[in-house]
Amino acid sequence: MGLATSDLNKLDNEILDCLQEGRATPTLIKRLLEQAGTREEVSRQYVNQRLKRLSEHEHVNNILETGVYELVDDPRNENNG
């Protein structure tokens, strides 16, 4: 079962925005967010934790378990609850 928009936090939305541009690792997402000035600081571990949650709900895919993620289904575009 997918997540509803209301289930997403700010970082989830930022991660989904990054993945709309293509595949990324947690480290790359962290650096992109910091570079864009979206966040002063976010840990790679926290980005990874949020990616795992999005993956559990089948919104992102960890390609061949390599830590490279791609967007599968953006929950913000769905009528989920």
Contacts in CASP RR format, 6 or more apart in sequence:
PFRMAT RR
TARGET T0000
AUTHOR 0000-0000-0000
METHOD contacts of the structure
MODEL  1
MGLATSDLNKLDNEILDCLQEGRATPTLIKRLLEQAGTREEVSRQYVNQR
LKRLSEHEHVNNILETGVYELVDDPRNENNG
1 57 0 8 1.000
2 57 0 8 1.000
2 58 0 8 1.000
2 59 0 8 1.000
2 73 0 8 1.000
2 75 0 8 1.000
2 78 0 8 1.000
2 80 0 8 1.000
3 12 0 8 1.000
3 54 0 8 1.000
3 57 0 8 1.000
3 59 0 8 1.000
3 75 0 8 1.000
3 80 0 8 1.000
4 75 0 8 1.000
4 80 0 8 1.000
4 81 0 8 1.000
5 75 0 8 1.000
5 76 0 8 1.000
5 80 0 8 1.000
7 75 0 8 1.000
8 16 0 8 1.000
8 75 0 8 1.000
8 76 0 8 1.000
9 50 0 8 1.000
11 39 0 8 1.000
11 42 0 8 1.000
11 46 0 8 1.000
11 47 0 8 1.000
11 50 0 8 1.000
12 50 0 8 1.000
12 53 0 8 1.000
12 54 0 8 1.000
13 76 0 8 1.000
14 29 0 8 1.000
14 33 0 8 1.000
14 38 0 8 1.000
14 39 0 8 1.000
15 29 0 8 1.000
15 47 0 8 1.000
15 50 0 8 1.000
15 51 0 8 1.000
15 54 0 8 1.000
15 60 0 8 1.000
16 54 0 8 1.000
16 59 0 8 1.000
16 71 0 8 1.000
16 74 0 8 1.000
16 75 0 8 1.000
16 76 0 8 1.000
18 24 0 8 1.000
18 28 0 8 1.000
18 29 0 8 1.000
18 32 0 8 1.000
18 33 0 8 1.000
19 29 0 8 1.000
19 60 0 8 1.000
19 69 0 8 1.000
19 70 0 8 1.000
19 71 0 8 1.000
20 71 0 8 1.000
20 74 0 8 1.000
22 70 0 8 1.000
22 71 0 8 1.000
23 63 0 8 1.000
23 68 0 8 1.000
23 69 0 8 1.000
23 70 0 8 1.000
24 32 0 8 1.000
24 68 0 8 1.000
24 69 0 8 1.000
25 67 0 8 1.000
25 68 0 8 1.000
25 69 0 8 1.000
26 44 0 8 1.000
26 45 0 8 1.000
26 47 0 8 1.000
26 48 0 8 1.000
26 51 0 8 1.000
26 67 0 8 1.000
26 69 0 8 1.000
27 44 0 8 1.000
29 47 0 8 1.000
29 51 0 8 1.000
30 42 0 8 1.000
30 43 0 8 1.000
30 44 0 8 1.000
30 47 0 8 1.000
33 39 0 8 1.000
33 42 0 8 1.000
33 47 0 8 1.000
34 40 0 8 1.000
34 41 0 8 1.000
34 42 0 8 1.000
51 60 0 8 1.000
51 62 0 8 1.000
51 69 0 8 1.000
52 62 0 8 1.000
54 60 0 8 1.000
55 61 0 8 1.000
55 62 0 8 1.000
55 69 0 8 1.000
57 75 0 8 1.000
58 72 0 8 1.000
58 73 0 8 1.000
59 71 0 8 1.000
59 72 0 8 1.000
59 73 0 8 1.000
59 74 0 8 1.000
59 75 0 8 1.000
60 69 0 8 1.000
60 70 0 8 1.000
60 71 0 8 1.000
60 72 0 8 1.000
61 69 0 8 1.000
61 70 0 8 1.000
61 72 0 8 1.000
62 68 0 8 1.000
62 69 0 8 1.000
63 69 0 8 1.000
63 70 0 8 1.000
END
